[in-house]
Amino acid sequence: MPGWAAGAYNGPVGEAYFLEDLYQVTRKQEYRDFVLRTADILMEAAS
């Protein structure tokens, strides 16, 4: 389907959004850890 990849859940940021949602439901710390690690990597790349 054309355009399916142009969404908020695309790429590493999208994966982090998805895992944050999973963390909110399951409270499994490994999901939150991935989100924080991804944020750190993206912040470092942006600077």
C-alpha distance matrix in Angstrom:
0.0 3.8 6.4 5.9 9.0 11.0 12.8 16.4 16.0 14.9 17.7 21.3 21.8 18.9 20.3 23.7 22.5 21.2 24.5 26.5 25.2 26.1 29.5 30.1 29.6 31.3 33.7 33.2 34.6 32.5 29.4 31.4 32.8 29.4 28.5 31.9 31.7 28.3 29.8 32.9 31.1 29.0 32.3 34.1 31.5 31.7 35.5
3.8 0.0 3.8 5.7 8.0 9.1 11.8 15.5 15.8 14.3 16.9 20.7 21.0 18.5 20.5 23.6 22.5 21.8 25.2 27.0 26.0 27.3 30.4 31.0 31.0 32.8 34.8 34.5 35.4 33.3 30.1 31.8 33.1 29.7 28.5 31.6 31.4 27.8 29.0 32.0 30.0 27.7 30.8 32.6 29.8 29.7 33.4
6.4 3.8 0.0 3.8 5.5 5.5 8.3 12.0 12.8 11.3 14.2 17.9 17.8 15.5 17.8 20.7 19.5 19.2 22.6 24.1 23.3 24.9 27.9 28.3 28.7 30.6 32.4 32.2 32.9 31.0 27.7 29.0 30.4 27.1 25.5 28.5 28.5 24.9 25.8 28.9 27.1 24.5 27.5 29.5 26.8 26.5 30.2
5.9 5.7 3.8 0.0 3.8 5.6 7.0 10.5 10.4 9.4 12.6 16.1 16.1 13.3 15.2 18.3 17.0 16.2 19.6 21.4 20.3 21.7 24.8 25.4 25.5 27.3 29.2 28.9 29.9 28.0 24.7 26.3 27.8 24.5 23.2 26.4 26.5 23.0 24.2 27.4 25.8 23.6 26.7 28.8 26.4 26.4 30.2
9.0 8.0 5.5 3.8 0.0 3.8 5.7 8.8 8.4 6.2 9.0 12.7 13.0 10.6 12.7 15.7 15.0 14.7 17.8 19.6 19.2 20.6 23.4 24.3 24.8 26.4 27.9 27.4 27.9 25.8 22.6 24.1 25.2 21.8 20.5 23.6 23.4 19.8 21.1 24.1 22.3 20.1 23.3 25.2 22.7 22.8 26.6
11.0 9.1 5.5 5.6 3.8 0.0 3.8 7.1 8.4 6.8 9.8 13.2 12.6 10.6 13.5 15.9 14.8 15.2 18.5 19.7 19.4 21.4 23.9 24.4 25.3 27.2 28.5 28.3 28.7 26.9 23.5 24.4 25.7 22.5 20.6 23.4 23.6 19.9 20.5 23.6 22.1 19.3 22.1 24.4 21.9 21.4 25.2
12.8 11.8 8.3 7.0 5.7 3.8 0.0 3.8 5.4 5.6 9.3 12.1 10.7 8.2 11.3 13.4 11.6 12.1 15.6 16.4 15.9 18.1 20.6 20.8 21.8 23.9 25.2 25.3 25.8 24.3 20.8 21.6 23.3 20.3 18.1 21.1 21.7 18.2 18.6 22.0 21.0 18.4 21.0 23.6 21.7 21.1 24.8
16.4 15.5 12.0 10.5 8.8 7.1 3.8 0.0 3.8 5.6 8.6 10.3 8.0 5.7 9.3 10.5 8.3 9.6 13.0 13.2 13.0 15.7 17.7 17.9 19.3 21.5 22.3 22.6 22.9 21.7 18.1 18.4 20.3 17.5 15.0 17.8 18.8 15.4 15.5 19.1 18.5 15.9 18.2 21.2 19.7 19.0 22.6
16.0 15.8 12.8 10.4 8.4 8.4 5.4 3.8 0.0 3.8 6.7 8.2 6.9 3.4 6.1 8.2 6.7 6.9 10.2 11.4 11.2 13.2 15.5 16.3 17.4 19.1 20.1 20.0 20.4 18.9 15.4 16.3 18.0 15.0 13.1 16.4 17.1 13.8 14.7 18.2 17.5 15.5 18.3 20.9 19.6 19.6 23.2
14.9 14.3 11.3 9.4 6.2 6.8 5.6 5.6 3.8 0.0 3.8 6.9 6.9 4.6 6.9 9.6 9.5 9.8 12.5 14.2 14.6 16.0 18.3 19.5 20.6 21.9 22.9 22.3 22.4 20.3 17.1 18.2 19.2 15.8 14.4 17.4 17.2 13.7 15.0 18.1 16.6 14.5 17.8 19.9 17.9 18.2 22.0
17.7 16.9 14.2 12.6 9.0 9.8 9.3 8.6 6.7 3.8 0.0 3.8 5.5 5.3 6.3 8.7 10.0 10.7 12.4 14.3 15.6 16.7 18.3 20.2 21.6 22.3 22.8 21.7 21.3 18.9 16.1 17.1 17.4 13.8 12.8 15.4 14.6 11.0 12.7 15.4 13.4 11.7 15.2 16.8 14.8 15.7 19.3
21.3 20.7 17.9 16.1 12.7 13.2 12.1 10.3 8.2 6.9 3.8 0.0 3.8 5.4 5.0 6.2 8.7 9.8 10.4 12.1 14.2 15.1 16.1 18.3 20.0 20.4 20.4 19.1 18.2 15.8 13.3 13.9 13.8 10.3 9.4 11.8 10.8 7.2 9.3 11.9 10.1 8.9 12.5 14.1 12.7 14.0 17.3
21.8 21.0 17.8 16.1 13.0 12.6 10.7 8.0 6.9 6.9 5.5 3.8 0.0 3.8 5.4 5.0 6.3 8.7 9.8 10.4 12.5 14.2 15.0 16.6 18.7 19.7 19.5 18.9 18.0 16.3 13.3 13.2 13.9 10.9 8.6 10.9 11.2 7.6 8.1 11.5 10.7 8.6 11.5 14.0 13.0 13.3 16.7
18.9 18.5 15.5 13.3 10.6 10.6 8.2 5.7 3.4 4.6 5.3 5.4 3.8 0.0 3.8 5.3 5.0 6.2 8.6 9.7 10.7 12.4 14.1 15.4 17.0 18.3 18.8 18.4 18.2 16.6 13.2 13.8 15.2 12.1 10.1 13.2 13.7 10.4 11.4 14.9 14.2 12.4 15.3 17.8 16.7 17.0 20.4
20.3 20.5 17.8 15.2 12.7 13.5 11.3 9.3 6.1 6.9 6.3 5.0 5.4 3.8 0.0 3.8 5.4 5.1 6.1 8.5 9.9 10.5 12.1 14.2 15.5 16.1 16.6 15.6 15.5 13.4 10.2 11.6 12.6 9.3 8.3 11.8 11.9 9.1 11.2 14.3 13.5 12.8 15.8 17.9 17.1 18.2 21.4
23.7 23.6 20.7 18.3 15.7 15.9 13.4 10.5 8.2 9.6 8.7 6.2 5.0 5.3 3.8 0.0 3.8 5.4 5.1 6.0 8.6 9.7 10.2 12.2 14.3 14.9 14.6 13.9 13.2 11.7 8.4 8.7 9.9 7.1 4.9 8.4 9.3 6.9 8.2 11.6 11.7 11.1 13.6 16.0 15.9 16.7 19.6
22.5 22.5 19.5 17.0 15.0 14.8 11.6 8.3 6.7 9.5 10.0 8.7 6.3 5.0 5.4 3.8 0.0 3.8 5.5 5.1 6.3 8.7 9.8 10.7 12.7 14.3 14.5 14.7 14.6 13.8 10.1 10.2 12.4 10.4 7.6 10.8 12.6 10.3 10.6 14.3 14.8 13.5 15.6 18.5 18.4 18.5 21.5
21.2 21.8 19.2 16.2 14.7 15.2 12.1 9.6 6.9 9.8 10.7 9.8 8.7 6.2 5.1 5.4 3.8 0.0 3.8 5.4 5.1 6.4 8.7 10.0 11.0 12.3 13.3 13.2 14.0 13.0 9.2 10.6 13.0 10.7 9.2 12.8 14.2 12.2 13.4 16.8 17.1 16.3 18.7 21.3 21.1 21.6 24.7
24.5 25.2 22.6 19.6 17.8 18.5 15.6 13.0 10.2 12.5 12.4 10.4 9.8 8.6 6.1 5.1 5.5 3.8 0.0 3.8 5.2 4.8 6.1 8.6 9.8 10.1 10.5 9.9 10.4 9.2 5.4 7.2 9.5 7.7 6.8 10.4 11.8 10.7 12.3 15.3 15.9 15.9 18.1 20.4 20.7 21.6 24.4
26.5 27.0 24.1 21.4 19.6 19.7 16.4 13.2 11.4 14.2 14.3 12.1 10.4 9.7 8.5 6.0 5.1 5.4 3.8 0.0 3.8 5.4 4.9 6.2 8.8 9.8 9.5 10.0 10.1 10.2 6.5 6.2 9.5 8.7 6.5 9.5 12.0 11.2 11.5 14.7 16.1 15.8 17.3 20.1 20.8 21.2 23.7
25.2 26.0 23.3 20.3 19.2 19.4 15.9 13.0 11.2 14.6 15.6 14.2 12.5 10.7 9.9 8.6 6.3 5.1 5.2 3.8 0.0 3.8 5.4 5.1 6.5 8.7 9.6 10.9 12.1 12.5 8.9 9.4 12.9 12.1 10.2 13.3 15.7 14.6 15.1 18.4 19.6 19.0 20.7 23.5 24.0 24.2 26.9
26.1 27.3 24.9 21.7 20.6 21.4 18.1 15.7 13.2 16.0 16.7 15.1 14.2 12.4 10.5 9.7 8.7 6.4 4.8 5.4 3.8 0.0 3.8 5.4 5.2 5.9 7.6 8.0 10.1 10.2 6.9 8.7 11.9 11.3 10.6 13.8 15.7 15.2 16.4 19.3 20.3 20.4 22.3 24.7 25.3 26.1 28.7
29.5 30.4 27.9 24.8 23.4 23.9 20.6 17.7 15.5 18.3 18.3 16.1 15.0 14.1 12.1 10.2 9.8 8.7 6.1 4.9 5.4 3.8 0.0 3.8 5.4 5.2 4.7 5.6 7.0 8.2 5.5 6.0 9.6 10.1 9.4 11.8 14.1 14.4 15.2 17.7 19.4 19.8 21.2 23.6 24.7 25.4 27.6
30.1 31.0 28.3 25.4 24.3 24.4 20.8 17.9 16.3 19.5 20.2 18.3 16.6 15.4 14.2 12.2 10.7 10.0 8.6 6.2 5.1 5.4 3.8 0.0 3.8 5.9 5.7 8.5 10.0 11.9 9.2 8.9 12.7 13.4 11.9 14.0 16.9 17.0 17.0 19.8 21.8 21.7 22.8 25.5 26.7 26.9 29.1
29.6 31.0 28.7 25.5 24.8 25.3 21.8 19.3 17.4 20.6 21.6 20.0 18.7 17.0 15.5 14.3 12.7 11.0 9.8 8.8 6.5 5.2 5.4 3.8 0.0 3.8 6.0 8.5 11.3 12.8 10.5 11.3 14.9 15.3 14.5 17.0 19.5 19.5 20.1 22.9 24.5 24.5 25.9 28.6 29.5 30.0 32.3
31.3 32.8 30.6 27.3 26.4 27.2 23.9 21.5 19.1 21.9 22.3 20.4 19.7 18.3 16.1 14.9 14.3 12.3 10.1 9.8 8.7 5.9 5.2 5.9 3.8 0.0 3.8 5.4 8.8 10.4 9.0 10.4 13.4 14.2 14.3 16.5 18.6 19.2 20.3 22.6 24.2 24.8 26.3 28.5 29.6 30.5 32.7
33.7 34.8 32.4 29.2 27.9 28.5 25.2 22.3 20.1 22.9 22.8 20.4 19.5 18.8 16.6 14.6 14.5 13.3 10.5 9.5 9.6 7.6 4.7 5.7 6.0 3.8 0.0 3.8 6.1 8.8 8.0 8.2 11.1 12.9 12.8 14.3 16.7 17.9 18.6 20.5 22.5 23.4 24.5 26.6 28.2 29.0 30.9
33.2 34.5 32.2 28.9 27.4 28.3 25.3 22.6 20.0 22.3 21.7 19.1 18.9 18.4 15.6 13.9 14.7 13.2 9.9 10.0 10.9 8.0 5.6 8.5 8.5 5.4 3.8 0.0 3.8 5.6 5.9 7.3 9.2 10.8 11.8 13.4 15.0 16.4 17.8 19.4 21.0 22.3 23.7 25.4 26.9 28.2 30.1
34.6 35.4 32.9 29.9 27.9 28.7 25.8 22.9 20.4 22.4 21.3 18.2 18.0 18.2 15.5 13.2 14.6 14.0 10.4 10.1 12.1 10.1 7.0 10.0 11.3 8.8 6.1 3.8 0.0 3.8 5.4 5.2 6.1 8.7 9.9 10.6 12.2 14.2 15.4 16.5 18.4 20.0 21.1 22.6 24.4 25.8 27.3
32.5 33.3 31.0 28.0 25.8 26.9 24.3 21.7 18.9 20.3 18.9 15.8 16.3 16.6 13.4 11.7 13.8 13.0 9.2 10.2 12.5 10.2 8.2 11.9 12.8 10.4 8.8 5.6 3.8 0.0 3.8 5.5 5.0 6.2 8.7 9.9 10.4 12.2 14.3 15.3 16.4 18.3 19.9 21.0 22.5 24.3 26.0
29.4 30.1 27.7 24.7 22.6 23.5 20.8 18.1 15.4 17.1 16.1 13.3 13.3 13.2 10.2 8.4 10.1 9.2 5.4 6.5 8.9 6.9 5.5 9.2 10.5 9.0 8.0 5.9 5.4 3.8 0.0 3.8 5.4 5.3 6.4 8.9 10.0 10.8 12.6 14.5 15.6 16.8 18.6 20.3 21.3 22.8 24.9
31.4 31.8 29.0 26.3 24.1 24.4 21.6 18.4 16.3 18.2 17.1 13.9 13.2 13.8 11.6 8.7 10.2 10.6 7.2 6.2 9.4 8.7 6.0 8.9 11.3 10.4 8.2 7.3 5.2 5.5 3.8 0.0 3.8 5.4 5.1 6.3 8.6 9.9 10.6 12.4 14.3 15.4 16.5 18.5 20.0 21.1 22.9
32.8 33.1 30.4 27.8 25.2 25.7 23.3 20.3 18.0 19.2 17.4 13.8 13.9 15.2 12.6 9.9 12.4 13.0 9.5 9.5 12.9 11.9 9.6 12.7 14.9 13.4 11.1 9.2 6.1 5.0 5.4 3.8 0.0 3.8 5.4 5.2 6.1 8.5 9.9 10.6 12.3 14.3 15.3 16.5 18.4 20.0 21.5
29.4 29.7 27.1 24.5 21.8 22.5 20.3 17.5 15.0 15.8 13.8 10.3 10.9 12.1 9.3 7.1 10.4 10.7 7.7 8.7 12.1 11.3 10.1 13.4 15.3 14.2 12.9 10.8 8.7 6.2 5.3 5.4 3.8 0.0 3.8 5.5 5.0 6.0 8.5 9.8 10.5 12.2 14.1 15.3 16.4 18.2 20.2
28.5 28.5 25.5 23.2 20.5 20.6 18.1 15.0 13.1 14.4 12.8 9.4 8.6 10.1 8.3 4.9 7.6 9.2 6.8 6.5 10.2 10.6 9.4 11.9 14.5 14.3 12.8 11.8 9.9 8.7 6.4 5.1 5.4 3.8 0.0 3.8 5.5 5.2 6.2 8.7 10.0 10.6 12.2 14.3 15.4 16.5 18.6
31.9 31.6 28.5 26.4 23.6 23.4 21.1 17.8 16.4 17.4 15.4 11.8 10.9 13.2 11.8 8.4 10.8 12.8 10.4 9.5 13.3 13.8 11.8 14.0 17.0 16.5 14.3 13.4 10.6 9.9 8.9 6.3 5.2 5.5 3.8 0.0 3.8 5.4 5.0 6.2 8.7 9.9 10.5 12.3 14.2 15.3 16.8
31.7 31.4 28.5 26.5 23.4 23.6 21.7 18.8 17.1 17.2 14.6 10.8 11.2 13.7 11.9 9.3 12.6 14.2 11.8 12.0 15.7 15.7 14.1 16.9 19.5 18.6 16.7 15.0 12.2 10.4 10.0 8.6 6.1 5.0 5.5 3.8 0.0 3.8 5.4 5.1 6.3 8.7 9.9 10.7 12.4 14.3 15.8
28.3 27.8 24.9 23.0 19.8 19.9 18.2 15.4 13.8 13.7 11.0 7.2 7.6 10.4 9.1 6.9 10.3 12.2 10.7 11.2 14.6 15.2 14.4 17.0 19.5 19.2 17.9 16.4 14.2 12.2 10.8 9.9 8.5 6.0 5.2 5.4 3.8 0.0 3.8 5.4 5.1 6.2 8.6 9.9 10.6 12.3 14.5
29.8 29.0 25.8 24.2 21.1 20.5 18.6 15.5 14.7 15.0 12.7 9.3 8.1 11.4 11.2 8.2 10.6 13.4 12.3 11.5 15.1 16.4 15.2 17.0 20.1 20.3 18.6 17.8 15.4 14.3 12.6 10.6 9.9 8.5 6.2 5.0 5.4 3.8 0.0 3.8 5.5 5.2 6.1 8.5 9.8 10.5 12.5
32.9 32.0 28.9 27.4 24.1 23.6 22.0 19.1 18.2 18.1 15.4 11.9 11.5 14.9 14.3 11.6 14.3 16.8 15.3 14.7 18.4 19.3 17.7 19.8 22.9 22.6 20.5 19.4 16.5 15.3 14.5 12.4 10.6 9.8 8.7 6.2 5.1 5.4 3.8 0.0 3.8 5.5 5.2 6.1 8.6 9.9 10.9
31.1 30.0 27.1 25.8 22.3 22.1 21.0 18.5 17.5 16.6 13.4 10.1 10.7 14.2 13.5 11.7 14.8 17.1 15.9 16.1 19.6 20.3 19.4 21.8 24.5 24.2 22.5 21.0 18.4 16.4 15.6 14.3 12.3 10.5 10.0 8.7 6.3 5.1 5.5 3.8 0.0 3.8 5.5 5.2 6.2 8.6 10.2
29.0 27.7 24.5 23.6 20.1 19.3 18.4 15.9 15.5 14.5 11.7 8.9 8.6 12.4 12.8 11.1 13.5 16.3 15.9 15.8 19.0 20.4 19.8 21.7 24.5 24.8 23.4 22.3 20.0 18.3 16.8 15.4 14.3 12.2 10.6 9.9 8.7 6.2 5.2 5.5 3.8 0.0 3.8 5.4 5.0 6.1 8.8
32.3 30.8 27.5 26.7 23.3 22.1 21.0 18.2 18.3 17.8 15.2 12.5 11.5 15.3 15.8 13.6 15.6 18.7 18.1 17.3 20.7 22.3 21.2 22.8 25.9 26.3 24.5 23.7 21.1 19.9 18.6 16.5 15.3 14.1 12.2 10.5 9.9 8.6 6.1 5.2 5.5 3.8 0.0 3.8 5.4 5.1 6.5
34.1 32.6 29.5 28.8 25.2 24.4 23.6 21.2 20.9 19.9 16.8 14.1 14.0 17.8 17.9 16.0 18.5 21.3 20.4 20.1 23.5 24.7 23.6 25.5 28.6 28.5 26.6 25.4 22.6 21.0 20.3 18.5 16.5 15.3 14.3 12.3 10.7 9.9 8.5 6.1 5.2 5.4 3.8 0.0 3.8 5.4 5.4
31.5 29.8 26.8 26.4 22.7 21.9 21.7 19.7 19.6 17.9 14.8 12.7 13.0 16.7 17.1 15.9 18.4 21.1 20.7 20.8 24.0 25.3 24.7 26.7 29.5 29.6 28.2 26.9 24.4 22.5 21.3 20.0 18.4 16.4 15.4 14.2 12.4 10.6 9.8 8.6 6.2 5.0 5.4 3.8 0.0 3.8 5.6
31.7 29.7 26.5 26.4 22.8 21.4 21.1 19.0 19.6 18.2 15.7 14.0 13.3 17.0 18.2 16.7 18.5 21.6 21.6 21.2 24.2 26.1 25.4 26.9 30.0 30.5 29.0 28.2 25.8 24.3 22.8 21.1 20.0 18.2 16.5 15.3 14.3 12.3 10.5 9.9 8.6 6.1 5.1 5.4 3.8 0.0 3.8
35.5 33.4 30.2 30.2 26.6 25.2 24.8 22.6 23.2 22.0 19.3 17.3 16.7 20.4 21.4 19.6 21.5 24.7 24.4 23.7 26.9 28.7 27.6 29.1 32.3 32.7 30.9 30.1 27.3 26.0 24.9 22.9 21.5 20.2 18.6 16.8 15.8 14.5 12.5 10.9 10.2 8.8 6.5 5.4 5.6 3.8 0.0
